[in-house]
Amino acid sequence: MKSHNFYAGPSILPEFAVEETVKAIQNFAGTGLSLMSVSHRSKEFIAVMDEVQELFKELLKIPNGYSILFLGGGASTQFAMVPMNIMSKKAFYLDTGAWSTKAVKEAKAFGEVEVVTSKDKDFTYIPKDYTIPTDADFMHITSNNTVRGTAFHTDIDSPIPVVADMSSDIFSRPIDVSKYAIIYGGAQKNLAPSGVTFVIVKDSILGKMERHIPTMLNYETHIKKDSMFNTPPVVPIFAALQTLKWIKKNGGVEAMQKMNIEKSDLLYNEIDRNKLFRGTVAKEDRSLMNICFVMKDEYKELEGGFLKFATEKGMVGIKGHRSVGGFRASTYNALPKESVEALIAAMKEFEKIN
Ligand SMILES: *Cc1c(COP(=O)(O)O)cnc(C)c1O
């Protein structure tokens, strides 16, 4: 039976990326050596690093004046690294779920943090009614809330620099990078296996802090050394390059967005139609990447039954995050439409027998 991989992260990657990485682990770039055993300073790997940066620029139309970094530590390290590098005294955070709450907590160590939150309604919407404080050094958003299934669908126009955690929606849609000072994310949702963190940073925002920034946590260290100050995560970076080649071959981020809208529309329509299920978040803020739904109250006792039923039909990873319950289907770029259709078929069938 075919498995349909709805895991939230690490998660599905293009078969092409997996296959090319497997080949390179056996024989990297004709060296006869494993990708795992080749110096990051070899000309073959430097070529990978150059190409992955070029494809980031090309696919996201990154303007001049930005650096692209590949670091360790996960998005979670960026929660502290961002304020450490660019916060003098105050920052403004939109707290839209589990990950941004963690980001807020880290920022508080570096100064005053003004927070607008959607916690009042259990993070089921994106706040829209707020004034951006112009005395803050930057504002921070989580563009796609992996746990709750909400997302910002447009780039924010802000009088102060915008920082975005795009761990779970990078390359899922076109973005206007010029509207951001920093974009970061763990790669293990839509780009690569876990182990590498991407950071797109506007060079001109750096170098203004009075505090001591530890060498490894200073963006400038990594910009100067082209992400090779220390050993970068070689295998995940190679895999990320393969994913980007696949995105390019399949029409770029515009085509990804089109597919993602198509897939998520199919599933949301079924959630809204099916008598057993309901969506959990405000319709206008629904994520295209992480689709959260639950059993309607009157069918609550069927939850375990549906999970078992869907699992038997090949669905993997649809159990909702432990903090939300219910179900979450992650529909990242690499998830084929057939998988969404298979989940919908299971939902329809389960409705019929109940
Ligand atoms: C997964 C995730 C993180 C955490 O990433 P790590 O690389 O595990 O630190 C942070 N933010 C968002 C939006 C995520 O989806």
The ligand as an SDF file (V2000), in Angstrom:
LIG
                    3D

 15 15  0  0  0  0  0  0  0  0999 V2000
    9.4700   23.6680   13.3200 C   0  0  0  0  0  0  0  0  0  0  0  0
    9.4270   25.1230   13.5830 C   0  0  0  0  0  0  0  0  0  0  0  0
   10.3640   25.7600   14.4050 C   0  0  0  0  0  0  0  0  0  0  0  0
   11.4270   25.0210   15.1600 C   0  0  0  0  0  0  0  0  0  0  0  0
   12.4390   24.6410   14.3130 O   0  0  0  0  0  0  0  0  0  0  0  0
   13.7510   23.9090   14.8730 P   0  0  0  0  0  0  0  0  0  0  0  0
   14.5910   23.8880   13.6440 O   0  0  0  0  0  0  0  0  0  0  0  0
   13.3400   22.5690   15.3480 O   0  0  0  0  0  0  0  0  0  0  0  0
   14.3250   24.7360   15.9500 O   0  0  0  0  0  0  0  0  0  0  0  0
   10.2730   27.1190   14.5500 C   0  0  0  0  0  0  0  0  0  0  0  0
    9.3230   27.8390   13.9390 N   0  0  0  0  0  0  0  0  0  0  0  0
    8.4010   27.2510   13.1390 C   0  0  0  0  0  0  0  0  0  0  0  0
    7.3690   28.0950   12.4710 C   0  0  0  0  0  0  0  0  0  0  0  0
    8.4260   25.8820   12.9380 C   0  0  0  0  0  0  0  0  0  0  0  0
    7.5150   25.3000   12.1480 O   0  0  0  0  0  0  0  0  0  0  0  0
  1  2  1  0
  2  3  1  0
  2 14  2  0
  3  4  1  0
  3 10  2  0
  4  5  1  0
  5  6  1  0
  6  7  2  0
  6  8  1  0
  6  9  1  0
 10 11  1  0
 11 12  2  0
 12 13  1  0
 12 14  1  0
 14 15  1  0
M  END
$$$$
